[in-house]
Amino acid sequence: MTKQNVSRRHFFVGALMAGAVPTAGFSSAASLKRLGYKSPNEKMNFAAIGSGGKGYSDIKGCSSENLVALVDPDDKRAARTFNEFPSVPKYKDFRRMFDKHEKEIDAVTVSTPDHMHATASLWAMSRGKHVYCQKPLTRTVWEARQLALAAEKYGVATQMGNQGYSNEGARQCCEIVWSGDIGKVTEVHAWTNRPLKYWPQGPNVVVKEEPVPAHLDWQAWLGASPDRPYSPAYAPHHWRGFPDFGCGAIGDMACHILGTPNMALRLTAPTSVECIKQEGKGTVTFPLASVIKFDFPARGSMPPVTIYWHDGLLKQPDIKGVPAGELLGDSDSNGSLFIGDKGMVTTGCYGERTRLVPAVKMKDYTLPSEILSRSPGHYRDWIRACKGGEPACSNFSVAGPFVSWMLLGVIAMRFEGKLEWDAANMRFTNNKEANQYLKPKFRKGWKIAG
């Protein structure tokens, strides 16, 4: 298949949807009517579930639309947003927000800690609301599947917050791979410097119980998670290092950095996952650093491929065949490298600085013809889909399967040896103990609505 005889639409849908559940976001006329279709020029009413931290930038990303409600259990964390929108109603518990404003809301942004992504998103989708949910979409594999299925069931427009999927460089990297210019790709390395200075992880983390601060509704923050005493070790920021609340460096950065490999290589489900290296193993958190190996089978004309995820790095990994001193990715901190039998290509965290390796090869290189459609922006993709346009590029039928395989690496950090994965039946075939981590336990009153 040549560059010239492949349609743009074929590669856009084929690459993004391979192995996914039916494509959520393709709205029929009936479903658009039921969801209260708005013309592209009419503002959409949205509520923000999670208003501090990343929630603030998500709200700003949707500033062209009409903000009708704010939710955050932590008044201090959300103070900047609350002060900027003094007349917008504010709630600590999104369930109470829906009780009051359900009929006013067309869509929601979900910018909570990882453990509440699925609960808040499914609560919204079951009420016919479009959803923009921050990465890593969910904390567990089962939840990721439920979100993909629910988006299809309720006919809503969705998007995961992995902005790199929308970037020009990510699409260029895909087109370089598909052109055959680096040959058949059988190995990919992806890396990040997280957690390092960003949040504490490893053997020295101590959880000390303290009184709940006056500005925090601890029960609303815990949400569906089992009850436990408050500790500043968890909230407001360091929750990401604890398996009950976050997904460590994988949850923070892999949805960005592995996004381009997922798209370019049309990854479906791996056959196995293994944590092959671990440093600074924590007793209550994820380790300081790890290397995780994913083995994928052949996909159409693409051969089997091994993906290596490296986190906690002080500098880029040493990879055979890379010239000494060659800078990969966007910096020493984040990036990915595709290794083909004819050459290599590297790209950054969000798909930036895509180039052949060594970079001197770019001097006389002409980028392949554009195959993928170009994005107007990650938030704009979603807003357009909410108003009846094409599905967003990382809608839940794409993000759900992607996150499902990525989160297997979170489980692999708990065990020694390879975990054999049966994707069709959603289970590990050689380790029954590992299967308990595929689905969360829900506290009474927080059962996923569906």
C-alpha positions in Angstrom: 0.0 0.0 0.0 1.6 3.3 -1.1 1.4 6.8 0.3 -0.6 7.8 -2.7 -3.4 5.3 -2.7 -4.4 5.4 1.0 -7.2 7.7 1.9 -6.9 10.1 4.8 -10.1 8.9 6.3 -9.1 5.2 6.1 -5.9 5.8 8.1 -7.6 8.1 10.6 -10.3 5.6 11.6 -8.2 2.5 11.0 -5.3 3.6 13.2 -7.3 5.0 16.0 -10.1 2.5 16.2 -8.3 -0.8 15.7 -9.4 -3.3 18.3 -11.7 -0.8 20.0 -15.3 -1.2 21.1 -17.9 0.4 18.7 -17.0 4.0 18.1 -18.5 6.1 20.8 -19.2 9.7 19.7 -20.7 8.9 16.3 -24.1 10.5 17.1 -27.2 9.6 15.1 -29.8 12.2 14.4 -32.1 10.6 17.0 -29.4 10.6 19.7 -28.5 14.3 18.9 -32.1 15.2 19.3 -32.3 13.3 22.6 -29.1 15.0 23.9 -30.3 18.5 23.0 -28.2 19.1 19.9 -26.7 22.6 19.7 -25.5 24.2 16.6 -21.7 25.0 16.3 -22.5 28.6 17.0 -24.6 28.0 20.1 -22.8 27.8 23.5 -22.7 24.5 25.4 -23.5 24.5 29.1 -20.8 22.6 31.0 -20.0 21.8 34.6 -16.5 21.2 36.0 -16.1 18.2 38.3 -12.7 19.1 39.8 -12.0 22.8 39.7 -8.5 23.2 41.2 -5.1 22.2 39.7 -5.7 20.6 36.3 -9.4 21.4 36.6 -8.5 25.1 36.2 -6.8 24.6 32.8 -9.6 22.3 31.6 -12.1 25.0 32.4 -9.9 27.5 30.5 -9.7 25.1 27.6 -13.5 25.2 27.3 -13.7 29.0 27.9 -15.7 29.4 24.6 -18.6 27.6 26.3 -20.9 28.5 29.2 -19.8 27.3 32.7 -22.8 26.6 34.8 -21.5 24.7 37.9 -18.3 24.0 39.8 -17.4 21.0 41.9 -14.5 20.5 44.2 -14.3 19.0 47.7 -11.3 21.2 48.5 -12.1 25.0 48.8 -8.4 25.9 49.1 -7.3 23.9 46.1 -10.1 25.4 44.0 -9.8 28.9 45.4 -8.4 30.5 42.2 -11.2 29.1 40.1 -13.9 29.9 42.7 -12.7 33.5 42.9 -12.6 33.9 39.1 -16.2 32.7 38.8 -18.0 34.1 41.9 -21.5 33.8 40.5 -21.2 30.2 39.3 -22.8 27.7 41.8 -20.3 25.6 43.8 -20.5 22.1 45.2 -18.2 19.7 47.1 -20.0 16.6 45.9 -20.9 16.1 42.2 -23.9 14.0 43.1 -25.5 17.1 44.8 -24.6 19.2 41.7 -26.5 16.8 39.4 -29.4 16.8 41.8 -29.7 20.6 41.4 -28.5 21.3 37.8 -28.9 18.1 35.8 -31.4 19.7 33.3 -29.1 22.7 32.7 -26.0 20.7 31.9 -25.0 19.5 28.4 -21.5 18.3 29.3 -18.9 17.9 32.1 -15.1 18.1 32.5 -13.7 15.5 34.9 -10.5 16.7 36.5 -10.4 14.7 39.8 -7.7 12.4 41.1 -7.6 9.1 39.2 -9.7 7.1 41.6 -12.8 9.2 40.8 -12.5 9.5 37.0 -14.7 6.6 36.2 -17.4 7.2 38.8 -17.9 10.8 37.9 -17.8 10.1 34.1 -20.3 7.3 34.3 -22.5 9.3 36.6 -22.6 12.0 33.9 -22.9 9.7 30.8 -25.8 7.8 32.3 -27.6 11.2 32.5 -26.8 11.9 28.8 -24.0 14.3 29.4 -20.9 14.6 27.2 -17.6 14.0 29.0 -14.1 15.3 28.8 -12.1 13.2 31.3 -8.5 13.8 32.3 -5.9 11.1 31.7 -5.3 8.3 32.6 -9.1 8.0 32.1 -9.5 5.4 34.9 -7.5 3.8 37.7 -8.4 0.2 36.7 -8.8 -1.9 33.5 -12.5 -2.8 34.3 -13.4 0.9 34.6 -11.7 1.8 31.3 -13.9 -0.8 29.6 -17.0 0.4 31.3 -16.4 4.0 30.1 -16.0 2.9 26.5 -19.1 0.8 26.6 -21.1 3.5 28.4 -20.1 6.2 25.8 -21.5 4.0 23.1 -24.6 3.1 25.0 -25.6 6.6 25.8 -24.4 8.2 22.5 -22.4 11.0 24.1 -19.3 12.7 22.9 -16.1 12.0 24.8 -12.5 12.8 25.0 -9.6 11.8 27.3 -7.2 14.6 28.2 -4.1 13.3 26.5 -3.3 16.4 24.4 -0.5 14.8 22.4 -3.1 12.8 20.4 -4.1 16.1 18.8 -0.6 17.5 18.0 0.9 17.8 14.6 4.1 16.0 15.6 2.2 12.9 16.7 0.5 12.7 13.3 3.8 13.2 11.5 5.4 10.4 13.5 2.5 8.1 12.5 2.9 9.0 8.9 6.7 8.4 9.0 6.0 4.9 10.5 3.2 4.1 8.0 5.4 5.3 5.0 7.8 2.5 5.6 10.7 4.9 5.8 12.1 3.3 9.0 10.9 -0.2 8.0 9.0 -2.6 10.2 8.9 -1.5 13.9 9.6 -4.3 16.4 10.7 -2.3 19.4 9.7 1.0 21.1 11.2 2.7 24.2 9.2 5.4 26.0 10.5 7.2 29.1 9.8 9.9 31.7 11.6 11.5 34.6 8.5 11.2 36.8 8.0 10.9 39.8 11.4 12.4 41.0 10.7 15.9 42.3 7.0 15.9 41.3 5.6 13.8 44.1 7.0 11.5 46.7 7.2 7.7 46.0 9.3 4.9 47.3 10.4 3.4 50.6 10.6 6.6 52.6 7.0 7.7 52.2 5.1 7.8 55.6 1.4 8.1 56.0 0.5 10.0 59.1 -3.1 10.6 60.2 -4.2 14.2 60.9 -7.4 16.0 61.5 -9.3 16.9 58.3 -8.7 20.5 57.3 -11.7 22.8 57.5 -11.5 23.6 53.8 -11.7 19.9 52.7 -14.7 17.5 52.5 -12.7 14.3 53.1 -15.7 12.0 52.4 -16.4 13.7 49.0 -12.6 13.5 48.2 -12.5 9.8 49.0 -15.7 9.3 46.9 -16.0 5.6 45.9 -12.8 4.5 47.6 -12.9 2.6 50.9 -13.0 4.8 54.0 -9.8 5.7 55.8 -8.4 8.6 57.9 -7.2 11.8 56.3 -3.5 12.3 55.8 -1.7 15.1 54.0 0.3 12.4 52.4 -2.7 11.9 50.1 -4.3 15.2 49.5 -4.2 17.7 47.9 -1.4 16.7 45.6 0.6 13.5 46.4 -2.3 11.0 45.9 -0.7 10.0 42.5 1.9 7.8 44.2 -0.6 5.6 46.1 -2.2 2.7 44.2 -5.6 3.2 45.8 -5.8 6.7 44.3 -3.4 7.1 41.4 -1.4 5.2 38.9 2.1 6.7 39.5 4.2 7.8 36.6 2.3 5.6 34.2 -0.9 7.4 35.0 0.7 10.8 34.9 2.7 10.6 31.7 2.2 7.3 29.8 -1.1 8.5 28.3 0.9 11.3 26.7 4.1 9.5 25.8 2.7 6.2 24.7 -0.1 7.9 22.8 1.9 8.2 19.6 3.1 4.6 19.7 -0.5 3.4 20.4 -1.7 5.4 17.4 1.2 4.7 15.0 1.4 1.0 15.7 -2.4 0.4 15.9 -1.9 -1.4 19.2 -4.7 -3.5 20.5 -4.0 -5.7 23.6 -0.7 -7.1 24.6 -0.2 -10.8 25.3 2.0 -10.2 28.3 3.3 -7.5 30.6 6.3 -7.7 33.0 8.1 -5.3 35.4 11.7 -6.2 34.5 13.4 -3.6 36.7 12.4 -1.8 39.9 14.3 0.6 42.2 13.3 2.0 45.5 10.3 -0.3 46.1 7.7 1.4 48.3 5.7 -0.2 51.1 2.6 2.0 50.5 3.4 3.7 47.2 4.8 2.8 43.7 8.6 2.4 43.4 11.0 5.3 42.7 11.7 3.9 39.2 10.7 1.0 37.0 11.0 -0.6 33.6 8.0 -2.4 32.2 7.9 -4.6 29.1 4.7 -5.0 27.0 4.6 -7.7 24.3 2.1 -7.2 21.5 1.2 -9.7 18.7 1.3 -8.9 15.0 -1.4 -6.5 13.8 -2.3 -6.9 10.1 0.9 -6.3 8.2 2.7 -5.0 11.3 5.0 -7.5 13.1 5.0 -8.3 16.8 6.3 -5.4 18.8 7.8 -4.9 22.3 7.2 -1.7 24.2 9.5 -0.7 27.0 8.3 1.9 29.5 11.0 3.6 31.7 10.1 5.9 34.5 12.0 7.7 37.3 14.9 8.5 35.0 17.5 11.2 35.5 18.4 11.0 31.8 17.2 9.3 28.7 17.7 5.5 28.6 20.7 4.0 27.0 19.4 2.3 23.8 21.5 0.2 21.5 22.0 1.8 18.1 21.5 5.4 19.3 24.6 7.5 18.6 26.5 8.7 21.6 25.3 12.2 22.6 22.1 12.0 20.5 19.3 13.7 22.3 16.0 11.9 22.0 12.4 12.9 22.6 11.7 16.5 23.8 14.6 16.5 26.3 16.3 14.1 28.8 12.9 14.0 30.6 10.3 12.6 28.2 10.0 10.9 24.9 9.7 7.8 22.8 11.9 6.1 20.2 10.6 3.7 17.4 13.1 1.2 16.2 12.6 -0.2 12.7 14.7 -2.5 10.6 15.6 0.4 8.3 15.9 3.3 10.8 14.6 5.1 13.9 12.2 8.0 14.7 11.8 9.8 18.0 9.2 12.2 19.3 8.5 14.1 22.5 6.0 13.8 25.3 3.2 15.5 23.4 4.4 14.6 19.9 6.7 17.6 19.6 10.1 17.5 17.9 9.4 14.5 15.8 12.6 13.6 13.8 14.6 10.7 12.4 17.6 9.4 14.4 20.3 10.5 14.1 18.8 13.9 13.6 21.2 14.7 10.8 19.0 12.5 8.6 16.3 15.2 8.7 18.5 17.5 6.6 17.6 15.8 3.3 14.4 14.2 4.4 11.0 15.0 3.1 8.1 14.3 5.4 5.5 11.9 3.9 2.3 13.2 2.5 -0.4 13.9 5.1 -2.7 11.0 5.7 -4.3 11.9 9.1 -6.6 14.8 9.4 -5.3 17.6 11.5 -6.8 18.7 14.8 -8.1 22.2 15.7 -7.0 21.5 19.3 -7.8 18.9 21.9 -10.6 20.8 23.6 -12.0 22.0 20.3 -12.1 18.4 19.1 -14.4 17.5 22.0 -16.5 20.6 21.8 -17.1 20.1 18.1 -18.1 16.5 18.8 -20.5 17.6 21.5 -22.2 19.8 19.0 -22.7 17.0 16.5 -19.3 17.0 14.7 -16.9 14.2 14.1 -15.8 12.2 17.2 -12.8 13.6 19.1 -9.5 11.9 18.3 -9.2 10.3 21.8 -12.8 9.6 22.4 -13.5 6.7 24.8 -13.7 4.1 22.1 -10.0 4.9 21.4 -8.9 5.9 24.9 -10.6 2.9 26.7 -8.6 0.2 24.9 -5.4 2.2 25.1 -5.7 2.8 28.8 -6.7 -0.8 29.3 -3.4 -2.1 28.1 -1.4 0.7 29.7 -2.8 0.0 33.2 -1.6 -3.6 33.0 1.8 -2.1 33.8 0.5 -0.6 37.0 -0.4 -4.1 38.1 2.8 -5.6 36.9 4.8 -3.5 39.4 3.2 -5.5 42.2 4.6 -8.9 41.0 7.7 -10.6 39.9 7.7 -12.4 36.6 5.7 -12.1 33.4 1.9 -11.8 33.6 0.1 -13.5 30.7 -2.9 -11.5 29.5 -6.2 -12.8 28.1 -7.8 -9.6 26.8 -11.0 -11.3 25.6 -11.8 -12.6 29.1 -10.1 -9.7 31.0 -7.9 -11.8 33.1 -4.3 -12.9 33.8 -4.0 -16.6 33.0 -1.0 -17.4 35.1 -1.5 -15.3 38.2 -4.9 -15.4 40.0 -3.8 -12.9 42.6 -3.1 -10.2 40.0 -6.7 -10.4 38.8 -8.0 -8.7 42.0 -6.4 -5.4 40.8 -8.4 -5.3 37.6 -11.5 -3.8 39.2 -12.0 -1.5 42.2 -14.1 -2.0 45.3 -16.8 0.6 45.7 -18.0 2.2 48.9 -21.7 2.2 49.7 -23.5 5.1 48.0 -20.9 5.5 45.2 -21.8 2.6 43.0 -21.1 3.4 39.4 -24.3 4.5 37.7 -25.0 2.8 34.4 
